[in-house]
Amino acid sequence: MTTPHVTIDDLVTEHSASMYRVALSLMRDHSLAEDIVQESIMKAWQALDGFRGESSVKTWLLRITHNTAISSLRKRRDDLMSPYELPDRPTTGSVEEDAVIQADAHEIWAALRTLDELSRTIVVLREVDQMSYEEIADVLDLPVGTVRTRLFRARQQLTKAAAPSVRERSNGGGA
C-alpha cells in the first residue's frame, strides 16, 4: 500500500522529534542521535512505497529509528558520551530553579542509565512520547504484555535509582 502525498518535509516535521528522543535514549549522544534520525528518515523515504499501512506512519518510523540505532550501537562498542557531558539547556527561570532542574536532569539521566536499552526505550516512548502500550509494542515488535511488564519493572528500578531529592520533589515535598 502506498502512502499518497507524503513528502520528506511531512516526515521530518511531524515525526523527527519523536524519532530523535528514541535515538537519544539509545545513543545517549546528541550528534549520534541526529545522525540516526537522518539515516532513519532516508531509510523510511526509500522504503515508503513498501509501507503496508499495518501500523501508523509514526509507529513505522519509530521502529526504523529504533532498529537503526540498535544497529549503530552494535557497530560501536566504544564508550559513548556521558549524559553529564551533554550540552546545557538554555536557562528559563531563576538561577536557583535552573540549578535544581540541571541537578534533576543529571540524576534522571543517571537513573535511566541503570536501565537496559530496551527498558530505557520503552520508558521514553511511554513517558515522553505518550505512546500507548500497543503502539510501543508495534514499534519494538514485542507483545503488549512484555511492554507492560518491562515498563513496570523499569519504573520500579528508576524509583530505586532516583536520588532522594528527586523523589521528594516528585512527591510534593520541598527541597
C-alpha positions as CSV (number, residue, x, y, z in Angstrom):
1,M,0.0,0.0,0.0
2,T,1.4,3.4,-0.9
3,T,1.0,6.5,1.2
4,P,-0.2,9.3,-1.0
5,H,1.1,12.8,-0.8
6,V,3.7,12.2,1.9
7,T,6.7,14.3,1.4
8,I,10.1,14.2,3.2
9,D,9.1,17.5,4.8
10,D,6.0,15.8,6.3
11,L,8.1,13.0,7.8
12,V,10.6,15.5,9.3
13,T,8.1,18.0,10.6
14,E,5.6,15.6,12.1
15,H,7.9,12.8,13.5
16,S,11.5,13.9,13.8
17,A,11.2,15.0,17.5
18,S,9.9,11.5,18.5
19,M,12.5,9.8,16.3
20,Y,15.2,12.0,18.0
21,R,14.0,11.0,21.5
22,V,14.1,7.3,20.6
23,A,17.6,7.7,19.1
24,L,18.9,9.8,22.0
25,S,17.5,7.3,24.6
26,L,19.6,4.6,22.9
27,M,22.7,6.5,21.7
28,R,23.0,8.9,24.6
29,D,24.7,11.4,22.4
30,H,23.1,14.4,20.6
31,S,25.1,14.2,17.4
32,L,24.8,10.4,17.1
33,A,21.1,10.7,17.7
34,E,20.8,13.3,15.0
35,D,22.8,11.0,12.6
36,I,20.4,8.1,13.4
37,V,17.4,10.3,12.7
38,Q,18.8,11.4,9.4
39,E,19.6,7.9,8.4
40,S,16.2,6.7,9.6
41,I,14.4,9.3,7.6
42,M,16.4,8.4,4.5
43,K,15.6,4.7,5.0
44,A,11.9,5.5,5.5
45,W,11.8,7.7,2.4
46,Q,13.4,5.0,0.3
47,A,11.0,2.3,1.7
48,L,7.9,4.5,1.7
49,D,6.4,2.7,-1.3
50,G,6.7,-0.6,0.6
51,F,4.8,0.8,3.7
52,R,1.9,-1.6,4.1
53,G,-0.2,0.6,6.4
54,E,-0.5,-2.1,9.1
55,S,0.6,0.5,11.7
56,S,0.7,4.3,11.8
57,V,3.4,6.1,9.9
58,K,4.7,7.2,13.3
59,T,5.0,3.7,14.6
60,W,6.7,2.6,11.4
61,L,9.2,5.5,11.6
62,L,10.0,4.8,15.3
63,R,10.6,1.1,14.6
64,I,13.0,2.1,11.8
65,T,14.7,4.6,14.1
66,H,15.0,2.0,16.9
67,N,16.4,-0.6,14.6
68,T,18.8,1.9,13.0
69,A,20.1,2.9,16.5
70,I,20.5,-0.7,17.7
71,S,22.4,-1.5,14.5
72,S,24.6,1.5,15.1
73,L,25.3,0.5,18.7
74,R,26.3,-2.9,17.6
75,K,28.9,-1.3,15.3
76,R,30.1,1.0,18.1
77,R,31.1,-0.6,21.3
78,D,33.2,2.4,22.3
79,D,32.3,4.5,25.3
80,L,29.6,6.9,24.3
81,M,29.3,10.4,25.7
82,S,28.1,10.5,29.3
83,P,24.8,12.3,29.9
84,Y,26.8,14.6,32.2
85,E,28.7,15.9,29.2
86,L,25.5,16.8,27.3
87,P,25.2,20.5,26.4
88,D,23.2,22.5,28.9
89,R,19.7,23.8,28.1
90,P,19.0,27.5,27.8
91,T,18.0,29.0,31.1
92,T,14.3,29.6,31.7
93,G,14.0,30.9,35.2
94,S,16.0,31.9,38.2
95,V,19.5,30.6,38.8
96,E,18.2,28.5,41.7
97,E,15.5,26.9,39.6
98,D,17.9,26.2,36.8
99,A,20.3,24.6,39.2
100,V,17.6,22.3,40.6
101,I,16.4,21.4,37.1
102,Q,20.0,20.7,36.0
103,A,20.7,18.6,39.0
104,D,17.4,16.7,38.5
105,A,18.3,16.1,34.8
106,H,21.6,14.6,35.8
107,E,20.0,12.4,38.4
108,I,17.3,11.3,36.0
109,W,19.9,10.5,33.3
110,A,21.9,8.6,35.8
111,A,18.8,6.6,36.8
112,L,17.9,6.0,33.1
113,R,21.5,4.7,32.5
114,T,20.8,1.9,35.0
115,L,18.2,0.5,32.7
116,D,18.9,-1.8,29.8
117,E,18.5,-0.3,26.3
118,L,15.0,-1.9,25.7
119,S,13.6,-0.7,29.0
120,R,15.0,2.8,28.6
121,T,13.4,3.0,25.1
122,I,10.0,1.8,26.5
123,V,10.2,4.4,29.2
124,V,10.9,7.2,26.7
125,L,8.2,6.1,24.3
126,R,5.6,5.9,27.1
127,E,6.5,8.8,29.3
128,V,7.9,11.3,26.8
129,D,6.1,10.5,23.6
130,Q,2.9,9.4,25.4
131,M,2.5,6.3,23.2
132,S,0.1,3.6,24.1
133,Y,1.2,0.2,25.1
134,E,0.0,-1.2,21.8
135,E,2.0,1.5,19.8
136,I,5.1,0.7,21.8
137,A,4.6,-3.0,21.1
138,D,4.3,-2.3,17.4
139,V,7.5,-0.1,17.4
140,L,9.6,-2.6,19.2
141,D,8.0,-5.7,17.8
142,L,7.1,-7.1,21.2
143,P,4.0,-8.5,22.8
144,V,1.9,-5.9,24.7
145,G,2.3,-7.9,27.9
146,T,6.1,-7.7,27.6
147,V,5.9,-3.9,27.2
148,R,3.7,-3.6,30.3
149,T,6.0,-5.8,32.3
150,R,9.2,-4.1,31.2
151,L,7.7,-0.7,31.9
152,F,6.5,-1.7,35.3
153,R,9.9,-3.1,36.2
154,A,11.7,-0.1,34.7
155,R,9.6,2.3,36.8
156,Q,10.4,0.3,39.9
157,Q,14.1,0.4,39.1
158,L,14.0,4.2,38.3
159,T,12.3,4.8,41.6
160,K,15.0,3.0,43.5
161,A,17.8,4.6,41.5
162,A,16.4,8.2,41.8
163,A,18.2,10.3,44.3
164,P,16.1,11.1,47.4
165,S,15.9,14.8,46.4
166,V,14.2,13.9,43.2
167,R,11.8,11.6,44.9
168,E,10.9,14.2,47.5
169,R,10.2,16.9,44.8
170,S,8.1,14.5,42.7
171,N,6.0,13.6,45.8
172,G,5.3,17.2,46.5
173,G,8.0,17.6,49.2
174,G,10.2,20.6,49.3
175,A,14.0,20.7,48.8
